Amino acid sequence: MKILMIGATGTIGSAVYKELSAQHEMITAGRSKADFFVNMVSPESIKSMYQSVGNVDAVITTAGDTHFGQLTELTPEKNEISIQSKLKGQVNLVLLGLDHVNDFGSFTLTTGVIMDDPIKGGVSAAMASGGITAFVQSAAIELPRGIRINNVSPNVIEESLEKYGPFFPGFEPVPASRVAKAYRKSVEGAQTGQTYRVY
């Protein structure tokens, strides 16, 4: 398969790239260190990326910025970070990518554990992930040409525990390599409209 991956250099993204690159042609996109540039906040940038890449069999994104902070300090402007990047950015990758994904291809988006298991300071990120989950479930019944869509919801990652561990007290971290298997399941499998929870 020819797979377009947005966010291949992050902790999860690099594990997904490693999981899939031995058997598939991987094309990367991101704001730096990628084959093609894309800014997920900009629909024009997304359109330009797809025009440059051409048709693919699958699109994976592990990218998307979110705002973390206490609810009492959350402003509409701070909340827009999660809405514009994590939520709208991923949704627009689907809306603008439909004509660039081959028949029976797939989209795989990324959410996160805090939409199901809240943490302090995570309300904006959880909101975005919940929106993506609803979008995936609904889009699955309308996507044309046999195209599938799923999302992966990982727990806090073992490799990121030093940085993020204090925000996830009592959570049992999972290795990035285990999370990467869920992306393989989404790309190579037959299911659609699913949320693969790796908790």
Residue pairs with C-beta under 8 A, 6 or more apart in sequence:
1 24
1 25
1 57
1 58
1 187
1 188
2 24
2 25
2 27
2 55
2 56
2 57
2 58
3 20
3 24
3 25
3 26
3 27
3 56
3 57
3 58
3 59
3 60
3 187
4 27
4 28
4 29
4 53
4 56
4 58
4 59
4 60
5 13
5 16
5 17
5 20
5 26
5 27
5 28
5 29
5 59
5 60
5 61
5 62
6 28
6 29
6 30
6 38
6 40
6 59
6 60
6 61
6 62
6 63
6 93
7 13
7 30
7 61
7 62
7 63
7 64
7 110
8 14
8 16
8 17
8 26
8 28
8 30
8 34
8 62
9 28
9 30
9 32
9 33
9 34
10 62
10 63
11 157
11 159
11 160
11 176
12 62
12 110
12 154
12 157
12 176
12 179
12 180
13 62
13 63
14 176
15 176
15 177
15 179
15 180
16 60
16 62
16 179
16 180
16 183
17 26
17 28
18 177
18 180
19 177
19 180
19 181
19 183
19 184
20 26
20 180
20 183
20 184
20 187
24 187
27 35
27 36
27 53
27 56
28 34
28 35
28 36
29 35
29 36
29 37
29 38
29 49
29 53
30 37
30 38
30 63
31 37
31 38
31 39
36 49
36 52
36 53
37 45
37 49
38 45
38 46
38 48
38 49
39 45
40 46
40 61
40 63
40 64
40 85
40 89
40 90
40 92
40 93
41 84
41 85
41 88
41 89
43 92
43 96
46 89
46 92
46 93
46 96
46 97
47 96
50 96
50 97
50 99
50 100
53 100
54 100
55 100
55 101
55 102
56 100
56 101
56 102
56 105
57 101
57 102
57 105
57 106
58 101
58 105
58 106
58 107
58 108
58 187
59 93
59 94
59 97
59 101
59 105
59 106
59 107
59 108
60 107
60 108
60 183
60 186
60 187
61 89
61 90
61 93
61 108
61 109
61 110
62 110
62 183
63 85
63 89
63 110
64 85
64 86
64 87
64 89
64 90
64 110
64 128
65 81
65 82
65 85
65 86
66 81
66 82
66 85
66 86
66 124
66 125
66 128
67 74
67 78
67 79
67 81
67 82
67 124
67 125
68 121
68 122
68 124
68 125
68 167
69 78
69 121
69 124
70 120
70 121
71 123
74 123
74 124
78 124
79 124
79 127
81 124
82 124
82 125
82 127
82 128
83 128
86 125
86 128
86 129
86 132
87 127
87 128
87 131
87 132
90 109
90 110
90 132
91 132
91 135
93 107
93 109
94 107
94 109
94 135
94 139
94 149
97 107
98 143
98 144
98 147
101 107
101 147
103 145
103 146
103 147
104 145
104 146
104 147
104 148
105 147
105 148
106 147
106 148
106 149
106 150
106 186
106 187
106 192
107 147
107 148
107 149
107 150
108 149
108 150
108 151
108 152
108 183
108 186
108 187
109 132
109 136
109 149
109 150
109 151
109 152
110 132
110 151
110 152
110 153
110 154
111 129
111 130
111 132
111 133
111 151
111 152
111 153
111 195
112 125
112 126
112 129
112 153
112 154
113 153
113 154
113 155
113 156
113 171
113 197
113 199
114 122
114 125
114 126
114 129
115 126
115 129
115 130
115 133
115 153
116 153
116 197
116 199
117 171
117 199
118 126
119 167
119 168
120 167
121 167
122 167
129 153
132 151
133 151
133 153
133 195
136 149
136 150
136 151
136 193
136 194
136 195
137 193
137 195
139 149
139 193
140 148
140 149
140 150
140 192
140 193
141 193
143 149
143 192
148 186
148 190
148 191
148 192
149 192
149 193
150 186
150 191
150 192
150 193
150 194
150 195
150 196
151 194
151 195
151 196
152 179
152 182
152 183
152 186
152 195
152 196
152 198
153 195
153 196
153 197
153 198
153 199
154 174
154 179
154 182
154 198
155 171
155 172
155 173
155 174
155 198
155 199
156 164
156 165
156 167
156 168
156 171
156 173
156 174
157 164
157 173
157 174
157 175
157 176
157 179
158 173
158 174
158 175
158 176
159 175
159 176
161 173
165 173
172 199
174 198
174 199
178 198
179 198
181 198
182 196
182 198
185 191
185 196
186 194
186 196
